[in-house]
Amino acid sequence: MDFLLSFFNSLPGAFGQGLAWGIMAIGVYITYRILDVADLTVDGSLATGGAVAALGITMGLNPWVALVLAILAGMAAGLVTGLLHTACGIPAILSGILTQLALYSINLRIMAIGSDASTKATLALSVDKQSLLLSSRYIREVSLRNPLLLLGVLTVVVIAVLYWFFGTELGCSLRATGANPSMARAQGINTNADKVLGLVVSNGLVALSGGLLAQYQGSSTVDMGRGAIVIGLAAVIIGEVLLGKVFVNFALKLLSAIIGAIIYYVVITLVLRLGLESTDLKLLTALVVAIFLTIPYWKGKYFTKTVRKEGAPNA
């Protein structure tokens, strides 16, 4: 009984984490599913978004302005990865690794701006001292300060804007680039420009998630994005496996990534309440991703009946 009570008390926090990370999962969905690019910039750009947002807030900027700056910083990171891939001919996965590696040092310096130190690994935020858009302190309150309200609204806005964008000519060309680059080039589409654009949009969303997470948890750390790509993939895959047959509309597919992130954090919360050490979370994440990647394969191989095609009868 105590276990169930503790678990249900933790659910609002799991939903908050899921919504914040879900926006990052949408960014991963854009590169992983739409562009068909393995972008490892995510681990660095999420921390960059958190660092820029936290720095802006501590310097007295409006938190919305700080969030916009965080998005722009993430877009710049995506631009670097895109140019390394398209202009320099470096494979996409290596381009992301290089940018992620560089961002680690950049993030340390970003958080040290305005202080005596040359680098700083953590930048604290306080709802009592700074004006924050959301905070986990109010996660159980039934009021407008509850972060679930703002996170829910932002999620709807992000999905609506992306649904509109990918319905435009530019968005359709981006989707065509990911679906069939050769055919897209044959239609006169600049596939390199579309790849760069997709990486810019994706990492802008990831940085937005980082800025929200920094405020939600009350600090920005240089390691806050470590393993983010795995969490994003877990959210995308969980959403597809559980809801792929039902959510066929593009907007609903984006929503499935959000739901996948929420389910992921609910499972994490449940397992932690069962006694798993927090140091084993990476192992659990790897297992969750492996299981949900395996389910479609086993389902198609062992549980789908092969339809035999019979020849037409002789005339």
Solvent accessible surface area in square Angstrom, and as a share of the most:
residue,aa,sasa,rsa
1,M,190,0.85
2,D,117,0.61
3,F,70,0.29
4,L,88,0.44
5,L,109,0.54
6,S,36,0.23
7,F,23,0.10
8,F,114,0.48
9,N,72,0.37
10,S,12,0.08
11,L,35,0.17
12,P,36,0.23
13,G,22,0.21
14,A,4,0.03
15,F,84,0.35
16,G,0,0.00
17,Q,51,0.23
18,G,0,0.00
19,L,23,0.11
20,A,0,0.00
21,W,23,0.08
22,G,0,0.00
23,I,0,0.00
24,M,0,0.00
25,A,1,0.00
26,I,0,0.00
27,G,0,0.00
28,V,0,0.00
29,Y,16,0.06
30,I,0,0.00
31,T,2,0.01
32,Y,63,0.24
33,R,111,0.41
34,I,17,0.09
35,L,7,0.04
36,D,111,0.57
37,V,14,0.08
38,A,53,0.41
39,D,2,0.01
40,L,42,0.21
41,T,0,0.00
42,V,0,0.00
43,D,24,0.12
44,G,5,0.05
45,S,0,0.00
46,L,0,0.00
47,A,3,0.02
48,T,4,0.02
49,G,0,0.00
50,G,0,0.00
51,A,1,0.00
52,V,23,0.13
53,A,0,0.00
54,A,0,0.00
55,L,20,0.10
56,G,4,0.04
57,I,7,0.03
58,T,51,0.30
59,M,124,0.56
60,G,64,0.62
61,L,76,0.38
62,N,80,0.41
63,P,10,0.07
64,W,119,0.42
65,V,71,0.41
66,A,0,0.00
67,L,5,0.03
68,V,80,0.46
69,L,71,0.35
70,A,0,0.00
71,I,48,0.24
72,L,100,0.50
73,A,25,0.19
74,G,0,0.00
75,M,64,0.28
76,A,52,0.40
77,A,5,0.04
78,G,0,0.00
79,L,76,0.38
80,V,73,0.42
81,T,2,0.01
82,G,0,0.00
83,L,83,0.41
84,L,40,0.20
85,H,38,0.17
86,T,32,0.19
87,A,79,0.61
88,C,85,0.51
89,G,61,0.58
90,I,44,0.22
91,P,74,0.47
92,A,19,0.15
93,I,81,0.41
94,L,89,0.44
95,S,0,0.00
96,G,0,0.00
97,I,71,0.36
98,L,82,0.41
99,T,6,0.04
100,Q,53,0.23
101,L,126,0.63
102,A,52,0.40
103,L,12,0.06
104,Y,97,0.37
105,S,64,0.41
106,I,82,0.42
107,N,1,0.01
108,L,35,0.18
109,R,147,0.54
110,I,27,0.13
111,M,2,0.01
112,A,5,0.04
113,I,94,0.48
114,G,84,0.81
115,S,45,0.29
116,D,159,0.82
117,A,53,0.41
118,S,79,0.51
119,T,61,0.35
120,K,63,0.27
121,A,52,0.40
122,T,66,0.39
123,L,19,0.10
124,A,71,0.55
125,L,12,0.06
126,S,33,0.22
127,V,37,0.21
128,D,105,0.54
129,K,173,0.73
130,Q,45,0.20
131,S,79,0.51
132,L,27,0.14
133,L,37,0.19
134,L,4,0.02
135,S,11,0.07
136,S,45,0.29
137,R,140,0.51
138,Y,28,0.10
139,I,11,0.06
140,R,149,0.54
141,E,60,0.27
142,V,158,0.91
143,S,52,0.33
144,L,155,0.77
145,R,134,0.49
146,N,22,0.11
147,P,1,0.01
148,L,50,0.25
149,L,91,0.45
150,L,38,0.19
151,L,0,0.00
152,G,25,0.24
153,V,78,0.45
154,L,21,0.10
155,T,6,0.04
156,V,101,0.58
157,V,74,0.42
158,V,14,0.08
159,I,18,0.09
160,A,56,0.43
161,V,81,0.47
162,L,9,0.05
163,Y,108,0.41
164,W,170,0.60
165,F,31,0.13
166,F,1,0.00
167,G,55,0.53
168,T,40,0.23
169,E,155,0.70
170,L,89,0.44
171,G,0,0.00
172,C,64,0.38
173,S,19,0.13
174,L,0,0.00
175,R,96,0.35
176,A,37,0.29
177,T,2,0.01
178,G,13,0.12
179,A,89,0.69
180,N,71,0.37
181,P,51,0.32
182,S,74,0.48
183,M,109,0.49
184,A,2,0.02
185,R,130,0.48
186,A,79,0.61
187,Q,129,0.57
188,G,68,0.65
189,I,40,0.21
190,N,99,0.51
191,T,7,0.04
192,N,76,0.39
193,A,51,0.40
194,D,8,0.04
195,K,40,0.17
196,V,20,0.12
197,L,48,0.24
198,G,0,0.00
199,L,1,0.00
200,V,19,0.11
201,V,30,0.17
202,S,0,0.00
203,N,0,0.00
204,G,4,0.04
205,L,20,0.10
206,V,0,0.00
207,A,0,0.00
208,L,13,0.07
209,S,0,0.00
210,G,0,0.00
211,G,0,0.00
212,L,0,0.00
213,L,2,0.01
214,A,0,0.00
215,Q,1,0.00
216,Y,9,0.03
217,Q,81,0.36
218,G,22,0.21
219,S,25,0.16
220,S,0,0.00
221,T,39,0.23
222,V,13,0.07
223,D,63,0.32
224,M,24,0.11
225,G,1,0.01
226,R,152,0.55
227,G,13,0.13
228,A,0,0.00
229,I,22,0.11
230,V,55,0.32
231,I,19,0.10
232,G,0,0.00
233,L,41,0.20
234,A,0,0.00
235,A,1,0.00
236,V,2,0.01
237,I,5,0.03
238,I,1,0.01
239,G,0,0.00
240,E,48,0.22
241,V,40,0.23
242,L,92,0.46
243,L,37,0.19
244,G,36,0.35
245,K,173,0.73
246,V,104,0.60
247,F,33,0.14
248,V,109,0.62
249,N,61,0.31
250,F,22,0.09
251,A,23,0.17
252,L,66,0.33
253,K,80,0.34
254,L,0,0.00
255,L,59,0.30
256,S,6,0.04
257,A,1,0.00
258,I,4,0.02
259,I,50,0.25
260,G,0,0.00
261,A,0,0.00
262,I,25,0.13
263,I,51,0.26
264,Y,9,0.03
265,Y,29,0.11
266,V,34,0.19
267,V,54,0.31
268,I,10,0.05
269,T,19,0.11
270,L,63,0.31
271,V,31,0.18
272,L,63,0.31
273,R,114,0.42
274,L,121,0.60
275,G,57,0.54
276,L,58,0.29
277,E,115,0.52
278,S,76,0.49
279,T,120,0.70
280,D,52,0.27
281,L,48,0.24
282,K,117,0.50
283,L,112,0.56
284,L,27,0.13
285,T,7,0.04
286,A,54,0.42
287,L,92,0.46
288,V,14,0.08
289,V,17,0.10
290,A,50,0.39
291,I,98,0.50
292,F,35,0.15
293,L,88,0.44
294,T,41,0.24
295,I,68,0.35
296,P,68,0.43
297,Y,127,0.48
298,W,136,0.48
299,K,105,0.45
300,G,46,0.45
301,K,118,0.50
302,Y,134,0.51
303,F,158,0.66
304,T,84,0.49
305,K,185,0.78
306,T,124,0.72
307,V,127,0.73
308,R,214,0.78
309,K,194,0.82
310,E,162,0.73
311,G,71,0.68
312,A,93,0.72
313,P,123,0.78
314,N,152,0.78
315,A,154,1.20
